[in-house]
Amino acid sequence: SYELTQPPSVSVSPGQTARITCSGDALPKQYAYWYQQKPGQAPVLVIYKDSERPSGIPERFSGSSSGTTVTLTISGVQAEDEADYYCQSADSSGTYFHVVFGGGTKLTVL
Amino acid sequence: EVQLVQSGAEVKKPGESLKISCKGSGYSFTSYWIGWVRQMPGKGLEWMGIIYPGDSDTRYSPSFQGQVTISADKSISTAYLQWSSLKASDTAMYYCARLADDILTGANWFDPWGQGTLVTVSS
């Protein structure tokens, strides 16, 4: 199986731009997805298929992909964005199915 | 509104059995895979497996194959995760989530998620 690698932590000041990366050898062939998890809460999908934003997710959340790295960008970070962020990818072919999560990145808003 | 509601927190002793549940509503329960995800205290997310309630087709992560059993009862729109003999290392929060997919691209992601079930195993 493969791995997804994220930085353990990212810190930004309010109003600045936060960028959280996720690296994996399979990412050029597979989509990536991003989840936000606030303390004591279940994860929430914030980006799917590398760069699509679900309804209800603020426009300041965006995603991009380049080679083996995908990036979650939060523009104009707000205090409420402080959370853990996880990337995810999935491999499916016939009866084979496998999901991988990155180790998570703690976003701190200074 | 699509919703997954999980059963309440459990406190068990090592060696005991347990079955936790995840009830779906607001959509056709038999038409979407349901996944289970473990989160150990202070740690990240780990995928355990998925089930298709329409025919109970099940796929497990190699890390959890043989350790847990995933099942579903489509008549009551409920998926289950069960253990036959719990260990202290099973202490964790367990989430169910609906697997959304894009047939054209083969994309798969989890949305929405249940609220989680905390399982504590301690003597």
Interface residues (C-beta under 8 A of the other chain):
Chain A: S1 Y31 Y33 Y35 A42 P43 V44 L45 Y48 K49 P54 Y86 Q88 A90 S92 T95 F97 H98 V99 V100 F101 G102 G103 G104
Chain B: G35 V37 G44 L45 E46 W47 I50 R59 S61 P62 Y95 A97 A100 D102 T105 G106 A107 N108 W109 F110 D111 P112 W113 G114 Q115 G116
